[in-house]
Amino acid sequence: AEASPVGRTQALPTGALDRLGVALVSCSNYAFGYFNAYAAIAKDPAIDFVLHTGDYIYEYGANGWGKETAAALGRRHDPPHEIITLDDYRRRHAQYKTDKGALAMHAAHPFVACWDDHESTNNPWKDGAQNHQPGTEGDWVTRREASLQAYYEWMPIREPETGMSREEFWRTYKFGDLATLITLETRHTARGEQVDYLKYGPAIQDDISRDAFMIDVIGDPGRKMLSPNMEAAITDGLSQSVADGQPWRLIGNASPIARMLTPDFVNLGAIPEQDLEAGASPGKYALSWKGKWNLPFYTDTWDGYPVARENFYDLCRKAGARDILVLTGDSHSFWANQLFDEAGRSMGLELGTAGVSSPGDFVETGWGPEIAETLDRSFEQALDEVRWTDNLHQGYVRVVLEQNQAIADFVAVNTVLAVDIRTTVIRSETIARSIDRIVYR
């Protein structure tokens, strides 16, 4: 016989509810360090449930991304190769569940999740994935189904409802008279293929070719994010929340939805001009090049699917919900964003969490903390939808909802390279609501 440690959970509340505490987490890469954010969440008395918005595991092999850190910490991925088969995915999930922070968090709090890409492999879309090579890794559908089966086996989630496939992983949760949370599926049921700058970038030589790229490629209306069935679920959930008079409508969302067209970092003086020259490192050059042409910071986020984003906002408006609070992961950075549709109408706010262990993009690119922080400030200064951001830390966002306001604390852990759960609130935002809007106070 085997014994498991005792854990606790709770059912969804009904009736009057004065407060609700949410821990927003994302991007827990075993190779990059200890899941200290999870350990901190386990001890956080303000938390009622955890929302994980994706990249709960990573598919890479022991010689892939993060291998140097993994070797130093003794946290090499198991199995040692990139995971492809059902047995591979099961072993990887089992390994992630051995982290003491993960064990403590799951034992302490109820858990809600949506997935992003690395639960299967990097950048999947409806008919394939960037990190899947059929010639050497077999059939994509077979691999995807193996990854999803292992996910349902190892994660504390219900099996799909009758008539729904495993791919159709979206859920609606009602928290008494206070809030409704709708989690999105944006990888396997509708997403069009991501735009690859390596394919289209060489054609961008001037403002005319840049604008054509933004209109014809990025703005292609045939590239979807949400399936019709999920759109119907979103409409139903939001409409019911509005009809019930709940003050909060939360969207569990894998990747940033705010507009993030890359600022011209060189002209802003944020990075050296030589980083836009051919001799710069690939990461530095790519970011400088995107800034030169004011291109989307990422093309696999909603910025790469602006028509789909506008369609989503249209669904929200028609449901009477121009006050959504989007809770987002994926980017390895903290974000406090404001959301507007193409007509400039407020749609709500977005809170984004840094990685549990995955490093921030600017530091990972090779710039030191000083330049990385300067890039953060450049985003805030240049972009209307970015109020504040930080890519220097790992941690989680604590969101406490009350009837008339919400407090968002951006909680950073001091390290992921040793078992330590010292935390610091590096920023706090108060969100106030009126009849049909939510704003930063």
ABEGO torsion letter per residue (X at the ends): XBBBBBBBBBBBBBEBBABBBBBBBBGBBAAAEBBAAAAAAAABAABABBBBAEGABBABBAABBGAAAAAAAGABBOBABBBABAAAAAAAAAAAAABAAAAAAAAABBBBBBBBAAAABBGBBAAEBAABBAAAAEBAAAAAAAAAAAAAAABBBBBBBBGBBAABBBBBBBBEAABBBBBBBAAAAABBBBBBAAAAAAABABAAAAAAAAAAAAABAABBABBAAAAAAAAAAAAAAAAAGBABBBBBBABBABBBBBBBAAAAGABBAAAABAABBAAAAAAAAAAAAGBBABAABAAABAAAAAAAAAAAAAAGBAABBBBBBGAGBBBBBBBBBAAGBBAEBBBBBBBAABBBAAAAAGBBAAAAAAAAAAAAAABAABABBBAABBEBBBBBBBAABBBBBBBBBABAABBBABBBBABBBBBBBBAABBBBX
